[in-house]
Amino acid sequence: MRKFALITGASGGIGSAIAEELASQGWNLYLHYHKNKQNVFHLMNQLNQYNIECIPICTDLSTREGTNQLLENIFQIDAIVYCSGSAPYGLFSDLDEMEMDKMWQLHIKSPMVLVQALLPRLMQRPSSRIVLISSIWGQTGAACEVIYSTVKGAQIAFVKSLSKETASSSLRINCVAPGAVKTNMLAQFNSQELQDLESAIPLGYIAEPQDISGAVSFLLSEKSSYITGQVLAVNGGWYT
């Protein structure tokens, strides 16, 4: 039976690694992106080797209209991996209210609307799955990333509560909470700051996107068939 997974934020470092991991396992993919068209079409060229169907969808999930546009392009669906996100840095006292609204829409309202709309179809499929990519800051909180920590913590609460509603239908929903990962989110750090960050991580290095995609693959597989409502922390022992 052909399986289809939606990956939001597929143009980013973690999203593209997840796409390649799932494609290698025979998943057909909806590849959502917003601005990085070149990255997505490069990714699709890479995925040609797996002989799967890839459907690119360009929408802005920081708006309700963008979420509706995404839903209009989803047909068969067996899994959702919500990987979209952004992380503004700065003092909470300087945070603009419009930025708060945008972050809430992107990280909370859009995944909730998306999941709610697709639930009936997911519940009709055998062994359907949902994974949200949260963050270590959603578990512990971080200074100068208050809004990001808040919305990532709300994602965790959403997963824990919804999993109890959907468990009887065989739909499982979990979170992956990465620590520091080599993506564009670390571009603001200089070399010394990155060295200091690595020294604070017990395993001694910053994660590659593939470290996160492996965790997602596990949660979408039958190897995790008795796991739902959980947060899988992939952080190298950082802040545990």
C-alpha positions in Angstrom: 0.0 0.0 0.0 1.4 3.4 -1.0 2.0 5.7 2.0 2.0 9.5 1.9 3.6 11.8 4.5 3.3 15.6 4.7 6.5 17.3 5.8 6.1 21.0 6.5 9.3 23.1 6.4 10.8 20.6 4.0 13.2 23.2 2.6 15.1 23.6 5.9 18.0 21.5 7.2 15.9 19.2 9.4 13.0 19.0 7.0 15.1 18.0 4.1 16.9 15.4 6.2 13.5 13.9 7.2 12.4 13.9 3.6 15.4 11.9 2.5 15.1 9.5 5.4 11.4 8.8 4.6 12.0 8.6 0.9 14.6 5.9 1.4 11.9 3.9 3.2 9.4 4.3 0.3 7.2 7.1 1.6 5.6 9.4 -1.0 5.9 13.0 0.1 4.2 16.3 0.2 7.0 18.7 0.5 5.8 22.0 2.0 8.0 25.1 1.8 7.5 28.9 1.9 10.5 30.9 0.5 13.2 28.3 -0.4 12.0 27.1 -3.7 15.5 26.4 -4.9 16.2 24.2 -1.9 13.0 22.1 -2.4 13.6 21.5 -6.1 17.2 20.5 -5.4 15.8 18.1 -2.7 13.4 16.7 -5.2 16.2 16.0 -7.6 18.0 14.1 -4.9 14.9 12.1 -4.1 14.5 10.9 -7.7 16.7 7.9 -6.9 14.0 6.5 -4.6 11.3 6.2 -7.3 8.7 7.9 -5.1 6.1 10.7 -5.7 7.1 14.1 -4.5 4.5 16.9 -4.4 5.9 20.4 -3.7 3.5 22.9 -2.0 4.4 26.5 -1.4 2.4 28.3 1.3 3.0 30.7 4.2 2.0 28.8 7.4 2.4 32.0 9.5 -1.0 33.0 8.0 -4.4 31.2 8.2 -4.7 31.5 4.4 -1.5 29.6 3.9 -2.8 26.8 6.1 -5.9 26.6 4.0 -3.9 26.5 0.8 -1.9 23.7 2.1 -5.0 21.7 3.0 -6.4 22.1 -0.5 -3.4 20.2 -1.9 -3.5 17.2 0.5 -5.3 14.1 -0.7 -4.2 10.7 0.6 -2.4 11.1 4.0 -0.8 8.6 6.3 1.5 10.8 8.4 2.3 14.4 9.2 5.7 15.8 10.3 5.3 19.4 11.3 8.8 20.9 11.0 8.0 24.6 10.1 9.4 27.2 12.5 11.4 30.3 13.2 13.2 31.5 16.3 13.5 35.3 16.8 16.2 36.2 19.3 16.1 39.1 21.7 14.7 40.5 24.9 11.0 39.7 25.6 10.5 43.4 26.5 11.5 44.3 22.9 9.2 41.8 21.2 6.6 43.2 18.8 3.0 42.0 19.2 2.8 41.3 15.5 5.7 38.9 15.9 3.9 37.2 18.8 0.9 36.7 16.6 3.0 35.4 13.7 4.9 32.9 16.0 1.6 31.7 17.5 0.1 31.1 14.1 3.2 29.4 12.7 3.9 27.1 15.6 0.5 26.5 17.3 -2.6 27.6 15.3 -1.4 26.3 11.9 -0.5 22.8 13.2 -3.7 22.6 15.2 -5.9 23.6 12.2 -3.9 21.3 9.9 -4.2 18.3 12.2 -7.9 18.9 13.0 -8.8 19.1 9.3 -6.8 15.9 8.4 -7.8 13.8 11.5 -10.8 12.1 9.7 -8.6 10.9 6.9 -5.7 9.9 9.2 -8.1 7.9 11.4 -9.2 5.9 8.3 -5.7 4.8 7.5 -3.9 1.9 9.3 -1.1 3.0 11.6 -1.3 6.7 10.9 1.2 9.0 12.7 1.9 12.6 13.6 5.2 14.0 14.7 5.8 17.6 15.7 9.3 19.0 15.8 9.4 21.0 19.1 12.6 22.1 20.8 14.7 21.7 24.0 13.6 25.2 24.8 10.0 24.0 24.8 11.0 21.7 27.7 13.3 24.0 29.7 12.8 27.6 28.4 15.5 30.0 27.2 16.3 33.6 27.9 16.1 35.8 24.8 13.9 33.2 23.2 10.8 33.6 25.3 8.3 33.5 22.5 10.0 30.6 20.8 10.2 28.6 24.1 6.5 29.4 24.8 5.2 28.1 21.5 7.4 25.1 21.5 6.1 24.3 25.0 2.6 24.6 23.7 3.3 22.1 21.0 4.3 19.6 23.6 1.1 20.2 25.5 -0.9 19.8 22.3 0.8 16.5 21.6 0.3 15.1 25.1 -3.4 16.0 25.2 -4.4 15.0 21.7 -2.6 11.7 21.9 -5.1 10.7 24.6 -8.0 11.4 22.3 -6.6 9.6 19.3 -5.0 6.5 20.9 -8.1 4.3 20.6 -8.1 4.9 16.8 -4.5 3.7 16.4 -3.4 7.2 15.5 -0.2 8.0 17.4 1.2 11.5 18.0 4.6 12.4 19.4 7.1 15.2 19.6 10.8 15.3 18.9 12.6 18.0 20.9 16.0 18.7 19.3 18.8 20.5 21.1 21.4 22.4 19.0 21.4 21.3 15.4 23.6 22.4 12.5 21.0 24.4 10.6 20.5 28.0 9.7 19.2 28.7 13.2 22.9 28.6 14.4 24.0 31.1 11.7 23.9 33.9 14.2 26.7 32.3 16.3 30.4 33.0 15.7 33.0 30.3 15.8 33.9 30.9 19.5 30.2 30.8 20.5 29.8 27.5 18.6 32.8 26.0 20.4 31.4 27.1 23.8 28.1 25.5 22.8 29.7 22.2 21.9 31.6 22.2 25.2 28.3 22.5 27.1 26.9 19.4 25.4 27.8 16.2 27.2 28.3 14.3 23.9 30.7 17.0 22.8 29.3 18.0 19.4 26.3 19.7 17.8 23.8 17.4 16.1 23.5 16.9 12.4 20.0 17.1 10.9 20.2 13.3 10.3 20.3 12.8 14.0 16.8 14.3 14.1 15.5 12.6 11.0 16.4 9.2 12.5 14.3 9.9 15.6 11.4 11.0 13.4 11.7 7.8 11.3 11.6 5.7 14.4 8.4 7.4 15.6 6.8 6.9 12.2 7.7 3.2 12.2 6.1 0.1 13.7 9.1 -0.1 16.0 7.4 2.6 18.1 3.9 1.1 17.9 3.4 1.4 21.7 4.6 5.0 22.0 2.2 7.9 21.9 2.0 11.3 23.7 5.8 11.4 24.3 8.6 13.8 23.8 11.8 12.3 22.4 14.6 14.6 23.4 17.5 14.5 20.9 20.0 16.8 22.5 23.2 15.0 23.3 22.5 15.1 27.0 22.3 18.9 27.0 20.1 20.4 29.8 18.9 17.0 31.0 
